[in-house]
Amino acid sequence: MPISDAVVKLVKYPPELLPDSWFGNIPALAEVAPPVLELRNFRPYLVRLTNIQVPTAPPTLVNLRARYDNVQVEENVDAMLNIFPGAWQMPSKDNLRLNFLSLAGIIAYQTHFGLWVTIPTIAEKMVWNVKLTPTEQALADKLGIAATIEKGLLPLPLTDQIEREYQVLAEETHSRQVVVAVANTVYSIENLYPRPGEIIVLTRIAALPALVANVVRVVVARDRDEGIADVRTFPLSLIPGGEVDCFIPATTEIRLTCQAAVAPAAPFVPMLFRYTFQRIRLTNILRARFGLVSKDEIPGDTWEKCVAGIL
Protein backbone atom coordinates (compact mmCIF):
# COMPACT_ATOMS: atom_id res chain seq x y z
CA MET A 1 0.00 0.00 0.00
CA PRO A 2 1.46 3.40 -0.95
CA ILE A 3 1.72 6.24 1.55
CA SER A 4 -1.67 7.95 1.73
CA ASP A 5 -3.21 10.84 3.63
CA ALA A 6 -4.47 8.32 6.18
CA VAL A 7 -0.96 6.92 6.74
CA VAL A 8 0.43 10.44 7.24
CA LYS A 9 -2.16 10.98 9.97
CA LEU A 10 -0.85 7.92 11.86
CA VAL A 11 2.30 9.91 12.68
CA LYS A 12 2.27 10.71 16.41
CA TYR A 13 5.96 10.87 17.41
CA PRO A 14 7.22 13.57 15.03
CA PRO A 15 9.44 13.91 13.18
CA GLU A 16 8.97 10.56 11.42
CA LEU A 17 10.47 9.36 8.13
CA LEU A 18 8.12 6.96 6.34
CA PRO A 19 9.61 4.73 3.62
CA ASP A 20 7.84 3.59 0.45
CA SER A 21 8.63 1.87 -2.84
CA TRP A 22 6.97 1.28 -6.19
CA PHE A 23 7.40 -0.88 -9.26
CA GLY A 24 5.30 -1.15 -12.39
CA ASN A 25 5.01 -0.17 -16.03
CA ILE A 26 5.22 3.41 -17.24
CA PRO A 27 2.95 3.79 -20.30
CA ALA A 28 4.11 5.41 -23.55
CA LEU A 29 3.86 9.22 -23.53
CA ALA A 30 1.80 9.16 -20.34
CA GLU A 31 2.15 9.17 -16.58
CA VAL A 32 1.65 6.22 -14.29
CA ALA A 33 -1.96 5.94 -13.12
CA PRO A 34 -2.67 6.15 -10.25
CA PRO A 35 0.37 8.29 -9.36
CA VAL A 36 3.26 6.81 -7.41
CA LEU A 37 2.52 9.29 -4.60
CA GLU A 38 -0.29 11.81 -4.26
CA LEU A 39 -1.24 13.58 -1.03
CA ARG A 40 -3.89 16.29 -0.76
CA ASN A 41 -5.60 16.12 2.62
CA PHE A 42 -2.94 15.87 5.31
CA ARG A 43 -3.27 19.10 7.31
CA PRO A 44 -2.20 19.98 9.99
CA TYR A 45 0.91 17.94 9.16
CA LEU A 46 3.88 19.20 7.15
CA VAL A 47 5.48 16.70 4.77
CA ARG A 48 8.80 16.61 2.90
CA LEU A 49 9.55 14.21 0.02
CA THR A 50 13.15 12.99 0.08
CA ASN A 51 15.57 10.12 -0.72
CA ILE A 52 14.20 9.39 -4.20
CA GLN A 53 16.14 6.52 -5.80
CA VAL A 54 15.79 5.84 -9.53
CA PRO A 55 17.41 3.35 -11.94
CA THR A 56 19.14 5.20 -14.76
CA ALA A 57 20.70 2.76 -17.27
CA PRO A 58 20.71 5.21 -20.24
CA PRO A 59 18.76 5.82 -22.26
CA THR A 60 15.73 5.22 -20.07
CA LEU A 61 13.63 7.97 -21.67
CA VAL A 62 11.88 8.42 -18.33
CA ASN A 63 11.04 11.76 -16.75
CA LEU A 64 10.45 12.28 -13.05
CA ARG A 65 7.54 14.61 -12.30
CA ALA A 66 6.84 16.12 -8.91
CA ARG A 67 4.74 18.87 -7.40
CA TYR A 68 5.00 20.31 -3.92
CA ASP A 69 2.40 22.99 -3.21
CA ASN A 70 2.74 25.45 -6.12
CA VAL A 71 6.19 24.26 -7.32
CA GLN A 72 6.41 21.83 -10.24
CA VAL A 73 9.45 19.75 -11.21
CA GLU A 74 10.09 17.64 -14.32
CA GLU A 75 13.51 16.11 -14.95
CA ASN A 76 14.88 13.32 -17.12
CA VAL A 77 16.48 10.66 -14.92
CA ASP A 78 19.37 9.59 -17.18
CA ALA A 79 22.04 11.69 -15.45
CA MET A 80 20.82 11.03 -11.91
CA LEU A 81 22.43 8.69 -9.41
CA ASN A 82 21.61 5.10 -10.29
CA ILE A 83 22.61 3.44 -7.02
CA PHE A 84 22.09 5.84 -4.14
CA PRO A 85 19.06 8.05 -3.46
CA GLY A 86 19.36 11.53 -4.92
CA ALA A 87 19.36 14.92 -3.23
CA TRP A 88 15.69 15.83 -2.90
CA GLN A 89 13.92 17.95 -0.29
CA MET A 90 10.40 18.88 -1.44
CA PRO A 91 8.32 20.31 1.43
CA SER A 92 4.57 20.83 1.39
CA LYS A 93 1.69 21.87 3.60
CA ASP A 94 -1.13 21.40 1.04
CA ASN A 95 -0.36 18.93 -1.75
CA LEU A 96 2.47 16.64 -2.78
CA ARG A 97 2.86 14.47 -5.85
CA LEU A 98 5.48 12.15 -7.37
CA ASN A 99 5.12 10.34 -10.68
CA PHE A 100 6.95 9.16 -13.80
CA LEU A 101 6.42 9.73 -17.51
CA SER A 102 7.71 7.55 -20.34
CA LEU A 103 8.91 9.30 -23.51
CA ALA A 104 9.00 6.05 -25.47
CA GLY A 105 7.25 2.69 -25.23
CA ILE A 106 6.08 1.00 -22.06
CA ILE A 107 8.97 0.78 -19.60
CA ALA A 108 9.16 -1.46 -16.52
CA TYR A 109 10.40 0.75 -13.71
CA GLN A 110 10.94 0.91 -9.96
CA THR A 111 11.78 3.43 -7.24
CA HIS A 112 11.95 3.90 -3.50
CA PHE A 113 11.71 7.12 -1.50
CA GLY A 114 10.94 8.60 1.91
CA LEU A 115 8.52 11.10 3.40
CA TRP A 116 9.41 13.19 6.46
CA VAL A 117 6.28 14.05 8.43
CA THR A 118 6.08 16.60 11.22
CA ILE A 119 3.36 18.21 13.30
CA PRO A 120 4.24 21.91 12.97
CA THR A 121 5.60 23.79 15.94
CA ILE A 122 4.80 27.47 16.46
CA ALA A 123 8.01 28.43 14.65
CA GLU A 124 7.13 26.22 11.68
CA LYS A 125 3.59 27.59 11.55
CA MET A 126 4.95 31.13 11.41
CA VAL A 127 7.34 30.26 8.57
CA TRP A 128 4.59 28.46 6.64
CA ASN A 129 2.00 31.20 7.25
CA VAL A 130 -0.30 28.95 9.26
CA LYS A 131 -2.58 30.95 11.55
CA LEU A 132 -1.70 30.71 15.24
CA THR A 133 -4.24 30.32 18.01
CA PRO A 134 -4.35 33.13 20.61
CA THR A 135 -2.51 30.85 23.08
CA GLU A 136 0.19 30.06 20.50
CA GLN A 137 0.57 33.75 19.61
CA ALA A 138 1.00 34.65 23.28
CA LEU A 139 3.72 31.98 23.65
CA ALA A 140 5.43 33.15 20.45
CA ASP A 141 5.53 36.70 21.82
CA LYS A 142 6.80 35.52 25.20
CA LEU A 143 9.70 33.56 23.69
CA GLY A 144 10.54 36.01 20.90
CA ILE A 145 9.97 33.45 18.16
CA ALA A 146 9.50 35.96 15.33
CA ALA A 147 12.84 37.67 16.00
CA THR A 148 14.66 34.32 16.17
CA ILE A 149 13.11 33.28 12.86
CA GLU A 150 14.32 36.51 11.27
CA LYS A 151 17.85 35.72 12.49
CA GLY A 152 17.64 32.41 10.59
CA LEU A 153 17.96 30.26 13.73
CA LEU A 154 14.46 28.74 13.60
CA PRO A 155 12.91 26.37 12.67
CA LEU A 156 15.54 23.84 13.69
CA PRO A 157 16.75 21.52 10.90
CA LEU A 158 15.53 17.95 11.41
CA THR A 159 19.09 16.58 11.25
CA ASP A 160 20.27 18.93 14.02
CA GLN A 161 17.21 18.19 16.13
CA ILE A 162 17.69 14.43 15.90
CA GLU A 163 21.45 14.55 16.50
CA ARG A 164 21.16 16.83 19.54
CA GLU A 165 18.02 15.54 21.23
CA TYR A 166 17.78 11.81 20.47
CA GLN A 167 20.37 10.27 22.77
CA VAL A 168 21.34 6.92 21.24
CA LEU A 169 21.96 4.32 23.93
CA ALA A 170 22.53 1.45 21.49
CA GLU A 171 22.13 0.54 17.82
CA GLU A 172 21.53 -2.93 16.42
CA THR A 173 21.33 -4.37 12.91
CA HIS A 174 19.36 -7.61 12.65
CA SER A 175 18.95 -10.01 9.75
CA ARG A 176 16.36 -12.73 9.24
CA GLN A 177 15.54 -15.53 6.81
CA VAL A 178 11.82 -16.12 6.33
CA VAL A 179 10.27 -18.81 4.15
CA VAL A 180 7.11 -17.45 2.51
CA ALA A 181 5.18 -20.47 1.24
CA VAL A 182 1.52 -19.34 1.20
CA ALA A 183 0.06 -16.30 -0.53
CA ASN A 184 -1.64 -13.53 1.46
CA THR A 185 -0.39 -14.97 4.73
CA VAL A 186 1.38 -12.85 7.32
CA TYR A 187 4.82 -14.13 8.37
CA SER A 188 6.59 -12.63 11.37
CA ILE A 189 10.08 -11.24 10.88
CA GLU A 190 10.67 -9.94 14.42
CA ASN A 191 9.07 -7.97 17.24
CA LEU A 192 11.27 -5.30 18.86
CA TYR A 193 10.71 -3.90 22.36
CA PRO A 194 12.16 -0.92 24.25
CA ARG A 195 13.60 -1.29 27.71
CA PRO A 196 12.35 0.82 30.64
CA GLY A 197 13.17 4.50 30.19
CA GLU A 198 13.75 4.31 26.44
CA ILE A 199 12.05 4.26 23.06
CA ILE A 200 13.12 2.39 19.94
CA VAL A 201 13.41 3.87 16.45
CA LEU A 202 13.51 1.85 13.25
CA THR A 203 16.04 3.53 10.94
CA ARG A 204 16.71 1.23 7.94
CA ILE A 205 15.12 -1.62 5.99
CA ALA A 206 16.73 -3.80 3.31
CA ALA A 207 15.58 -6.98 1.59
CA LEU A 208 16.62 -9.48 -1.04
CA PRO A 209 13.40 -9.56 -3.04
CA ALA A 210 11.64 -12.43 -4.71
CA LEU A 211 10.36 -12.16 -8.28
CA VAL A 212 8.30 -9.14 -9.33
CA ALA A 213 5.21 -11.31 -9.71
CA ASN A 214 5.36 -12.43 -6.06
CA VAL A 215 4.74 -8.86 -4.78
CA VAL A 216 6.46 -9.39 -1.44
CA ARG A 217 5.92 -6.63 1.13
CA VAL A 218 7.52 -5.69 4.42
CA VAL A 219 4.95 -4.21 6.81
CA VAL A 220 5.92 -2.15 9.86
CA ALA A 221 3.50 -1.76 12.77
CA ARG A 222 4.29 0.17 15.93
CA ASP A 223 2.47 0.42 19.24
CA ARG A 224 -1.22 0.33 18.23
CA ASP A 225 -0.66 1.57 14.67
CA GLU A 226 -0.93 -1.10 11.98
CA GLY A 227 0.77 -0.44 8.66
CA ILE A 228 2.69 2.74 9.48
CA ALA A 229 4.99 1.56 6.65
CA ASP A 230 4.19 -0.95 3.89
CA VAL A 231 7.12 -1.38 1.51
CA ARG A 232 7.33 -3.60 -1.56
CA THR A 233 10.65 -5.43 -1.55
CA PHE A 234 11.29 -5.64 -5.30
CA PRO A 235 12.86 -2.13 -5.57
CA LEU A 236 15.03 -2.94 -2.52
CA SER A 237 18.24 -4.94 -2.22
CA LEU A 238 20.89 -5.86 0.36
CA ILE A 239 23.61 -3.74 -1.26
CA PRO A 240 24.29 -0.02 -0.66
CA GLY A 241 21.58 2.06 -2.29
CA GLY A 242 19.03 -0.71 -1.99
CA GLU A 243 18.40 -0.02 1.68
CA VAL A 244 15.63 2.45 2.53
CA ASP A 245 16.08 4.95 5.33
CA CYS A 246 13.28 5.48 7.82
CA PHE A 247 12.75 7.02 11.25
CA ILE A 248 9.84 5.33 12.99
CA PRO A 249 9.75 5.71 16.79
CA ALA A 250 7.78 3.44 19.12
CA THR A 251 7.17 3.54 22.84
CA THR A 252 5.97 -0.07 23.34
CA GLU A 253 6.92 -2.22 20.30
CA ILE A 254 7.74 -2.44 16.61
CA ARG A 255 6.38 -5.42 14.69
CA LEU A 256 7.98 -6.43 11.39
CA THR A 257 6.10 -8.84 9.13
CA CYS A 258 6.11 -9.88 5.48
CA GLN A 259 3.69 -11.41 3.02
CA ALA A 260 3.40 -12.19 -0.68
CA ALA A 261 0.48 -11.63 -3.03
CA VAL A 262 1.60 -14.69 -5.01
CA ALA A 263 3.55 -17.42 -3.24
CA PRO A 264 6.93 -18.31 -4.76
CA ALA A 265 7.10 -21.68 -6.51
CA ALA A 266 8.61 -24.68 -4.72
CA PRO A 267 11.30 -25.42 -3.71
CA PHE A 268 10.88 -22.50 -1.35
CA VAL A 269 13.92 -20.28 -0.84
CA PRO A 270 14.18 -18.17 2.33
CA MET A 271 13.71 -14.46 1.78
CA LEU A 272 16.34 -12.26 3.38
CA PHE A 273 15.65 -9.14 5.43
CA ARG A 274 17.96 -6.68 7.19
CA TYR A 275 16.91 -3.80 9.40
CA THR A 276 18.47 -1.42 11.90
CA PHE A 277 17.01 0.17 15.00
CA GLN A 278 18.24 2.44 17.77
CA ARG A 279 17.53 2.49 21.47
CA ILE A 280 16.89 6.12 22.49
CA ARG A 281 16.72 7.52 26.03
CA LEU A 282 13.22 8.82 26.78
CA THR A 283 14.02 12.36 27.91
CA ASN A 284 11.67 15.12 29.03
CA ILE A 285 12.12 16.78 25.63
CA LEU A 286 10.82 13.66 23.88
CA ARG A 287 8.02 13.20 26.42
CA ALA A 288 6.86 16.74 25.69
CA ARG A 289 7.28 16.46 21.91
CA PHE A 290 5.37 13.19 21.75
CA GLY A 291 2.52 14.47 23.94
CA LEU A 292 3.22 11.93 26.67
CA VAL A 293 3.12 14.56 29.43
CA SER A 294 1.33 17.82 30.14
CA LYS A 295 2.96 21.18 30.81
CA ASP A 296 2.75 20.67 34.60
CA GLU A 297 4.29 17.19 34.59
CA ILE A 298 7.84 18.22 33.67
CA PRO A 299 10.00 20.93 35.25
CA GLY A 300 11.05 24.25 33.77
CA ASP A 301 10.01 25.55 30.37
CA THR A 302 10.73 22.36 28.40
CA TRP A 303 7.10 21.84 27.38
CA GLU A 304 6.67 25.42 26.16
CA LYS A 305 9.93 25.35 24.21
CA CYS A 306 8.99 22.06 22.52
CA VAL A 307 5.60 23.42 21.46
CA ALA A 308 7.28 26.60 20.24
CA GLY A 309 9.94 24.76 18.27
CA ILE A 310 12.96 26.05 20.15
CA LEU A 311 13.73 22.46 21.22
ROVOVEX-808924 format. One record per residue (C-alpha): residue number from 1; residue in three letters; chain; x, y, z. Coordinates in steps of 0.02 Angstrom, whole numbers, plus 32768, in hexadecimal, padded with zeros to 4 digits. Example, Ala and Ser with C-alpha at 12.3 -4.5 7.8 and 13.67 -1.06 7.14 Angstrom:
# ROVOVEX-808924
[1 "Ala" "A" [8267 7F1F 8186]]
[2 "Ser" "A" [82AC 7FCB 8165]]
# end
This chain:
# ROVOVEX-808924
[1 "Met" "A" [8000 8000 8000]]
[2 "Pro" "A" [8049 80AA 7FD1]]
[3 "Ile" "A" [8056 8138 804D]]
[4 "Ser" "A" [7FAD 818E 8057]]
[5 "Asp" "A" [7F5F 821E 80B5]]
[6 "Ala" "A" [7F20 81A0 8135]]
[7 "Val" "A" [7FD0 815A 8151]]
[8 "Val" "A" [8015 820A 816A]]
[9 "Lys" "A" [7F94 8225 81F2]]
[10 "Leu" "A" [7FD6 818C 8251]]
[11 "Val" "A" [8073 81F0 827A]]
[12 "Lys" "A" [8072 8218 8334]]
[13 "Tyr" "A" [812A 821F 8367]]
[14 "Pro" "A" [8169 82A6 82EF]]
[15 "Pro" "A" [81D8 82B7 8293]]
[16 "Glu" "A" [81C1 8210 823B]]
[17 "Leu" "A" [820C 81D4 8197]]
[18 "Leu" "A" [8196 815C 813D]]
[19 "Pro" "A" [81E1 80ED 80B5]]
[20 "Asp" "A" [8188 80B4 8016]]
[21 "Ser" "A" [81AF 805D 7F72]]
[22 "Trp" "A" [815D 8040 7ECB]]
[23 "Phe" "A" [8172 7FD4 7E31]]
[24 "Gly" "A" [8109 7FC7 7D95]]
[25 "Asn" "A" [80FB 7FF7 7CDE]]
[26 "Ile" "A" [8105 80AB 7CA2]]
[27 "Pro" "A" [8094 80BE 7C09]]
[28 "Ala" "A" [80CD 810F 7B67]]
[29 "Leu" "A" [80C1 81CD 7B67]]
[30 "Ala" "A" [805A 81CA 7C07]]
[31 "Glu" "A" [806B 81CB 7CC3]]
[32 "Val" "A" [8052 8137 7D36]]
[33 "Ala" "A" [7F9E 8129 7D70]]
[34 "Pro" "A" [7F7B 8134 7DFF]]
[35 "Pro" "A" [8012 819E 7E2C]]
[36 "Val" "A" [80A3 8154 7E8E]]
[37 "Leu" "A" [807E 81D0 7F1A]]
[38 "Glu" "A" [7FF1 824F 7F2B]]
[39 "Leu" "A" [7FC2 82A7 7FCD]]
[40 "Arg" "A" [7F3D 832E 7FDA]]
[41 "Asn" "A" [7EE8 8326 8083]]
[42 "Phe" "A" [7F6D 8319 810A]]
[43 "Arg" "A" [7F5D 83BB 816D]]
[44 "Pro" "A" [7F92 83E7 81F3]]
[45 "Tyr" "A" [802D 8381 81CA]]
[46 "Leu" "A" [80C2 83C0 8166]]
[47 "Val" "A" [8112 8343 80EE]]
[48 "Arg" "A" [81B8 833E 8091]]
[49 "Leu" "A" [81DD 82C6 8001]]
[50 "Thr" "A" [8292 828A 8004]]
[51 "Asn" "A" [830A 81FA 7FDC]]
[52 "Ile" "A" [82C6 81D5 7F2E]]
[53 "Gln" "A" [8327 8146 7EDE]]
[54 "Val" "A" [8315 8124 7E23]]
[55 "Pro" "A" [8366 80A7 7DAB]]
[56 "Thr" "A" [83BD 8104 7D1E]]
[57 "Ala" "A" [840B 808A 7CA0]]
[58 "Pro" "A" [840B 8105 7C0C]]
[59 "Pro" "A" [83AA 8123 7BA7]]
[60 "Thr" "A" [8313 8105 7C14]]
[61 "Leu" "A" [82AA 818F 7BC4]]
[62 "Val" "A" [8252 81A5 7C6C]]
[63 "Asn" "A" [8228 824C 7CBB]]
[64 "Leu" "A" [820A 8266 7D74]]
[65 "Arg" "A" [8179 82DA 7D99]]
[66 "Ala" "A" [8156 8326 7E43]]
[67 "Arg" "A" [80ED 83AF 7E8E]]
[68 "Tyr" "A" [80FA 83F8 7F3C]]
[69 "Asp" "A" [8078 847E 7F60]]
[70 "Asn" "A" [8089 84F8 7ECE]]
[71 "Val" "A" [8136 84BD 7E92]]
[72 "Gln" "A" [8141 8443 7E00]]
[73 "Val" "A" [81D9 83DB 7DCF]]
[74 "Glu" "A" [81F8 8372 7D34]]
[75 "Glu" "A" [82A4 8325 7D14]]
[76 "Asn" "A" [82E8 829A 7CA8]]
[77 "Val" "A" [8338 8215 7D16]]
[78 "Asp" "A" [83C8 81DF 7CA5]]
[79 "Ala" "A" [844E 8249 7CFB]]
[80 "Met" "A" [8411 8228 7DAD]]
[81 "Leu" "A" [8461 81B2 7E2A]]
[82 "Asn" "A" [8438 80FF 7DFD]]
[83 "Ile" "A" [846A 80AC 7EA1]]
[84 "Phe" "A" [8451 8124 7F31]]
[85 "Pro" "A" [83B9 8193 7F53]]
[86 "Gly" "A" [83C8 8240 7F0A]]
[87 "Ala" "A" [83C8 82EA 7F5E]]
[88 "Trp" "A" [8311 8317 7F6F]]
[89 "Gln" "A" [82B8 8381 7FF1]]
[90 "Met" "A" [8208 83B0 7FB8]]
[91 "Pro" "A" [81A0 83F7 8048]]
[92 "Ser" "A" [80E4 8411 8046]]
[93 "Lys" "A" [8055 8446 80B4]]
[94 "Asp" "A" [7FC7 842E 8034]]
[95 "Asn" "A" [7FEE 83B2 7FA8]]
[96 "Leu" "A" [807C 8340 7F75]]
[97 "Arg" "A" [808F 82D4 7EDB]]
[98 "Leu" "A" [8112 825F 7E90]]
[99 "Asn" "A" [8100 8205 7DEA]]
[100 "Phe" "A" [815C 81CA 7D4E]]
[101 "Leu" "A" [8141 81E7 7C94]]
[102 "Ser" "A" [8181 8179 7C07]]
[103 "Leu" "A" [81BE 81D1 7B69]]
[104 "Ala" "A" [81C2 812E 7B07]]
[105 "Gly" "A" [816B 8087 7B13]]
[106 "Ile" "A" [8130 8032 7BB1]]
[107 "Ile" "A" [81C0 8027 7C2C]]
[108 "Ala" "A" [81CA 7FB7 7CC6]]
[109 "Tyr" "A" [8208 8025 7D53]]
[110 "Gln" "A" [8223 802E 7E0E]]
[111 "Thr" "A" [824D 80AB 7E96]]
[112 "His" "A" [8255 80C3 7F51]]
[113 "Phe" "A" [824A 8164 7FB5]]
[114 "Gly" "A" [8223 81AE 8060]]
[115 "Leu" "A" [81AA 822B 80AA]]
[116 "Trp" "A" [81D7 8293 8143]]
[117 "Val" "A" [813A 82BE 81A5]]
[118 "Thr" "A" [8130 833E 8231]]
[119 "Ile" "A" [80A8 838F 8299]]
[120 "Pro" "A" [80D4 8447 8288]]
[121 "Thr" "A" [8118 84A6 831D]]
[122 "Ile" "A" [80F0 855E 8337]]
[123 "Ala" "A" [8191 858E 82DC]]
[124 "Glu" "A" [8164 851F 8248]]
[125 "Lys" "A" [80B4 8564 8242]]
[126 "Met" "A" [80F8 8614 823A]]
[127 "Val" "A" [816F 85E9 81AD]]
[128 "Trp" "A" [80E6 858F 814C]]
[129 "Asn" "A" [8064 8618 816B]]
[130 "Val" "A" [7FF1 85A7 81CF]]
[131 "Lys" "A" [7F7F 860C 8242]]
[132 "Leu" "A" [7FAB 85FF 82FA]]
[133 "Thr" "A" [7F2C 85EC 8385]]
[134 "Pro" "A" [7F27 8678 8407]]
[135 "Thr" "A" [7F82 8607 8482]]
[136 "Glu" "A" [800A 85DF 8401]]
[137 "Gln" "A" [801D 8697 83D4]]
[138 "Ala" "A" [8032 86C4 848C]]
[139 "Leu" "A" [80BA 863F 849F]]
[140 "Ala" "A" [810F 8679 83FE]]
[141 "Asp" "A" [8115 872B 8443]]
[142 "Lys" "A" [8154 86F0 84EC]]
[143 "Leu" "A" [81E5 868E 84A0]]
[144 "Gly" "A" [820F 8709 8415]]
[145 "Ile" "A" [81F3 8688 838C]]
[146 "Ala" "A" [81DB 8706 82FF]]
[147 "Ala" "A" [8282 875C 8320]]
[148 "Thr" "A" [82DD 86B4 8329]]
[149 "Ile" "A" [8290 8680 8283]]
[150 "Glu" "A" [82CC 8722 8233]]
[151 "Lys" "A" [837D 86FA 8270]]
[152 "Gly" "A" [8372 8655 8212]]
[153 "Leu" "A" [8382 85E9 82AE]]
[154 "Leu" "A" [82D3 859D 82A8]]
[155 "Pro" "A" [8286 8527 8279]]
[156 "Leu" "A" [8309 84A8 82AC]]
[157 "Pro" "A" [8346 8434 8221]]
[158 "Leu" "A" [8309 8381 823A]]
[159 "Thr" "A" [83BA 833D 8232]]
[160 "Asp" "A" [83F5 83B3 82BD]]
[161 "Gln" "A" [835D 838D 8326]]
[162 "Ile" "A" [8375 82D2 831B]]
[163 "Glu" "A" [8431 82D8 8339]]
[164 "Arg" "A" [8422 834A 83D1]]
[165 "Glu" "A" [8385 8309 8425]]
[166 "Tyr" "A" [8379 824F 83FF]]
[167 "Gln" "A" [83FA 8202 8473]]
[168 "Val" "A" [842B 815A 8426]]
[169 "Leu" "A" [844A 80D8 84AD]]
[170 "Ala" "A" [8466 8048 8433]]
[171 "Glu" "A" [8452 801B 837B]]
[172 "Glu" "A" [8434 7F6D 8335]]
[173 "Thr" "A" [842A 7F25 8285]]
[174 "His" "A" [83C8 7E83 8278]]
[175 "Ser" "A" [83B3 7E0B 81E7]]
[176 "Arg" "A" [8332 7D83 81CE]]
[177 "Gln" "A" [8309 7CF8 8155]]
[178 "Val" "A" [824F 7CDA 813C]]
[179 "Val" "A" [8201 7C53 80D0]]
[180 "Val" "A" [8163 7C97 807E]]
[181 "Ala" "A" [8103 7C01 803E]]
[182 "Val" "A" [804C 7C39 803C]]
[183 "Ala" "A" [8003 7CD1 7FE5]]
[184 "Asn" "A" [7FAE 7D5B 8049]]
[185 "Thr" "A" [7FED 7D13 80ED]]
[186 "Val" "A" [8045 7D7E 816E]]
[187 "Tyr" "A" [80F1 7D3D 81A3]]
[188 "Ser" "A" [8149 7D88 8238]]
[189 "Ile" "A" [81F8 7DCE 8220]]
[190 "Glu" "A" [8215 7E0F 82D1]]
[191 "Asn" "A" [81C6 7E72 835E]]
[192 "Leu" "A" [8234 7EF7 83AF]]
[193 "Tyr" "A" [8218 7F3D 845E]]
[194 "Pro" "A" [8260 7FD2 84BD]]
[195 "Arg" "A" [82A8 7FBF 856A]]
[196 "Pro" "A" [8269 8029 85FC]]
[197 "Gly" "A" [8293 80E1 85E6]]
[198 "Glu" "A" [82AF 80D7 852A]]
[199 "Ile" "A" [825A 80D5 8481]]
[200 "Ile" "A" [8290 8077 83E5]]
[201 "Val" "A" [829F 80C2 8337]]
[202 "Leu" "A" [82A3 805C 8296]]
[203 "Thr" "A" [8322 80B1 8223]]
[204 "Arg" "A" [8344 803E 818D]]
[205 "Ile" "A" [82F4 7FAF 812B]]
[206 "Ala" "A" [8345 7F42 80A6]]
[207 "Ala" "A" [830B 7EA3 8050]]
[208 "Leu" "A" [833F 7E26 7FCC]]
[209 "Pro" "A" [829E 7E22 7F68]]
[210 "Ala" "A" [8246 7D92 7F15]]
[211 "Leu" "A" [8206 7DA0 7E62]]
[212 "Val" "A" [819F 7E37 7E2E]]
[213 "Ala" "A" [8104 7DCA 7E1B]]
[214 "Asn" "A" [810C 7D92 7ED1]]
[215 "Val" "A" [80ED 7E45 7F11]]
[216 "Val" "A" [8143 7E2A 7FB8]]
[217 "Arg" "A" [8128 7EB4 8038]]
[218 "Val" "A" [8178 7EE4 80DD]]
[219 "Val" "A" [80F8 7F2D 8155]]
[220 "Val" "A" [8128 7F94 81ED]]
[221 "Ala" "A" [80AF 7FA8 827E]]
[222 "Arg" "A" [80D7 8008 831D]]
[223 "Asp" "A" [807B 8015 83C2]]
[224 "Arg" "A" [7FC3 8010 8390]]
[225 "Asp" "A" [7FDF 804E 82DD]]
[226 "Glu" "A" [7FD2 7FC9 8257]]
[227 "Gly" "A" [8026 7FEA 81B1]]
[228 "Ile" "A" [8087 8089 81DA]]
[229 "Ala" "A" [80F9 804E 814D]]
[230 "Asp" "A" [80D1 7FD1 80C2]]
[231 "Val" "A" [8164 7FBB 804C]]
[232 "Arg" "A" [816F 7F4C 7FB2]]
[233 "Thr" "A" [8214 7EF1 7FB2]]
[234 "Phe" "A" [8235 7EE6 7EF7]]
[235 "Pro" "A" [8283 7F95 7EEA]]
[236 "Leu" "A" [82F0 7F6D 7F82]]
[237 "Ser" "A" [8390 7F09 7F91]]
[238 "Leu" "A" [8414 7EDB 8012]]
[239 "Ile" "A" [849C 7F45 7FC1]]
[240 "Pro" "A" [84BE 7FFF 7FDF]]
[241 "Gly" "A" [8437 8067 7F8D]]
[242 "Gly" "A" [83B7 7FDD 7F9D]]
[243 "Glu" "A" [8398 7FFF 8054]]
[244 "Val" "A" [830E 807A 807E]]
[245 "Asp" "A" [8324 80F8 810B]]
[246 "Cys" "A" [8298 8112 8187]]
[247 "Phe" "A" [827E 815F 8233]]
[248 "Ile" "A" [81EC 810B 8289]]
[249 "Pro" "A" [81E8 811D 8347]]
[250 "Ala" "A" [8185 80AC 83BC]]
[251 "Thr" "A" [8166 80B1 8476]]
[252 "Thr" "A" [812A 7FFC 848F]]
[253 "Glu" "A" [815A 7F91 83F7]]
[254 "Ile" "A" [8183 7F86 833F]]
[255 "Arg" "A" [813F 7EF1 82DE]]
[256 "Leu" "A" [818F 7EBE 8239]]
[257 "Thr" "A" [8131 7E46 81C9]]
[258 "Cys" "A" [8132 7E12 8112]]
[259 "Gln" "A" [80B8 7DC5 8097]]
[260 "Ala" "A" [80AA 7D9F 7FDE]]
[261 "Ala" "A" [8018 7DBB 7F68]]
[262 "Val" "A" [8050 7D21 7F05]]
[263 "Ala" "A" [80B1 7C99 7F5E]]
[264 "Pro" "A" [815B 7C6D 7F12]]
[265 "Ala" "A" [8163 7BC4 7EBB]]
[266 "Ala" "A" [81AE 7B2E 7F14]]
[267 "Pro" "A" [8235 7B09 7F47]]
[268 "Phe" "A" [8220 7B9B 7FBD]]
[269 "Val" "A" [82B8 7C0A 7FD6]]
[270 "Pro" "A" [82C5 7C73 8075]]
[271 "Met" "A" [82AD 7D2D 8059]]
[272 "Leu" "A" [8331 7D9B 80A9]]
[273 "Phe" "A" [830E 7E37 810F]]
[274 "Arg" "A" [8382 7EB2 8167]]
[275 "Tyr" "A" [834E 7F42 81D6]]
[276 "Thr" "A" [839B 7FB9 8253]]
[277 "Phe" "A" [8353 8009 82EE]]
[278 "Gln" "A" [8390 807A 8378]]
[279 "Arg" "A" [836D 807D 8432]]
[280 "Ile" "A" [834D 8132 8465]]
[281 "Arg" "A" [8344 8178 8515]]
[282 "Leu" "A" [8295 81B9 853B]]
[283 "Thr" "A" [82BD 826A 8574]]
[284 "Asn" "A" [8247 82F4 85AC]]
[285 "Ile" "A" [825E 8347 8501]]
[286 "Leu" "A" [821D 82AB 84AA]]
[287 "Arg" "A" [8191 8294 8529]]
[288 "Ala" "A" [8157 8345 8504]]
[289 "Arg" "A" [816C 8337 8447]]
[290 "Phe" "A" [810C 8293 8440]]
[291 "Gly" "A" [807E 82D3 84AD]]
[292 "Leu" "A" [80A1 8254 8536]]
[293 "Val" "A" [809C 82D8 85C0]]
[294 "Ser" "A" [8042 837B 85E3]]
[295 "Lys" "A" [8094 8423 8605]]
[296 "Asp" "A" [808A 840A 86C2]]
[297 "Glu" "A" [80D6 835B 86C2]]
[298 "Ile" "A" [8188 838F 8694]]
[299 "Pro" "A" [81F4 8416 86E2]]
[300 "Gly" "A" [8229 84BC 8699]]
[301 "Asp" "A" [81F5 84FD 85EF]]
[302 "Thr" "A" [8219 845E 858C]]
[303 "Trp" "A" [8163 8444 8559]]
[304 "Glu" "A" [814E 84F7 851C]]
[305 "Lys" "A" [81F0 84F4 84BA]]
[306 "Cys" "A" [81C2 844F 8466]]
[307 "Val" "A" [8118 8493 8431]]
[308 "Ala" "A" [816C 8532 83F4]]
[309 "Gly" "A" [81F1 84D6 8391]]
[310 "Ile" "A" [8288 8517 83F0]]
[311 "Leu" "A" [82AE 8463 8425]]
# end
